[in-house]
């Protein structure tokens, strides 16, 4: 749906692309191949209109296994450790910028997990009554106090 001239124009003008881990731009790929990313891009685990990384991995066990296999992760169980490894893979990408939804960063500590990962999605486009309803469950003060070094 994107005109063929767009990538060339973006490159010529130095405009960064947005690369979303679960929305590959290469036909036939199920996930973005991190090592194939252009340098001039912003790479993210998801957007406000998508489930969190943890929520996405909880949706479909078969796809989750395929995704974790594609990253060569030993652990096939969704834990904070698994999420941290995924974020680390992002940081090893050639992208100039890595941006993460706050919920994905909070999920790096299982103490911050909500009982239902779907509750952490900011916006559900198909549901007009569930737009931009997410609120952080802890205060900034309690979060910084819990993670002081």
N, C-alpha and C positions, 0 to 999 in steps of 0.2 A: 504494500500500500504506500510505501515511501518512494517517491520518484528516484530514479537511478542517479540523478545528478546531485542529490543531497549529500552523500558522503564526501564527494569531491569538493563541493562548496564548503562544507564544514571544515575539511582539512585545510583548504586554501585560506579560510578566514580564521583558523585556529580555534574554532568552536569545539568545546569538549562534548563528547557523546555521554549519554547516561547508559550504563550497563547494569542491568538488574539480574542477579544470580539466577533466578528462575524464569527469566524471559530471554532466552538466547536469540540472537539475531541470525544465527547460522541455521539454515534449513536442515532439518533432520537431527539437530542436537536437542536434547531434553533440558540441558543446563548449560550455563556459560562455562566455557573452558577457560579458567583463570589465566593460564599461560598464554592464551591466544588474544588476550585483551590488548587494545591499542594503549599506548602510553597516555595519549591525550583524552582521558576519559575519567568520569566519576563512576566508581563501582560501589554498589550497595547490595545489601541482603534483601531489601524490600522497600516498599513505599507505604505511605499512609493508607492506601486503598487495598493493601494486601494483608493477609495474616502475618503475624510475627514469624521469625525464623522457626521458633519452637512450635508455634501453631501450625505452620505449614508442614513441618516434619511429622506432626501428630495426625495430619489429615489422611495420609495414604501410606501404609506400611511398605507396600511394594515399591512405590516411587522413592520413599525415604531410603530404602535399602540400596536402590540403584544410585541415588545421589551420593550416599556415603561411600559406596563402592567407587564411584567416579573420583572421589577425593582421596582414595586409598587410606581411609580411616579404619583403624583396627576395631574400634568400638562401634557396634551397630545399634546401641541403645541411645536414645536421646537423653543426654545428661548435660549439666552445665559444662562439663569437661569437653563433650562433643561440640557444643556450641562455641566454646573457646577455640577449639581446633579449626572450626570453620572460619571464624573471624581471623585467625592467624593466617589461614590460606589466602584470605582476602588481602591481608597486609603484605603478603609475599607477591602479589600481582604487580604487573608493570604499570598499573593505573597511577595517575598523578594524585588522585584523591580517592579515599575510601570514606564513605559516610554511612553511618548505621542508625537505624531508628533507636530511640532511647530504650524502648522495650527490649530490643535484642541485647543491648548492653546490660540492662538490669537482669536479664535472664542468665547472665554469666555466673550469677550466684543463686543457687536453688532456693535460698531463703526468701528471695524476692518473687518467686514463682506464684502466680495466681492459680487457684485450683483448676480453672478452665482457661487454657491458652487463648481461646477465641475471645475472651473478655478483653484482651490486650490489643486487639485490632482497633486502630483509630477510627477508620471509616469503612463502612460496608456499603459500597455504592448501590447495591440492589435493594437496600433497606432505607427508605427515606426517613425513618424514625431513629436510625442508628448512625447519624452523621456527626463525626467529631465529638463523640461522647467519652472517649477514654480520659481518665485522670490518674496520675501517679498515686499509688496507694500509700506512699510514705512521704514524709516531709524531707526537704533537702537537708535539714539539720540532722534528722535521724539517719539518713543515708550517709552523710559525711562522717558522723560519729561512729557508725558501724564499720567504716572502711578506713579509719585512721591507721597510719603505719607507725 
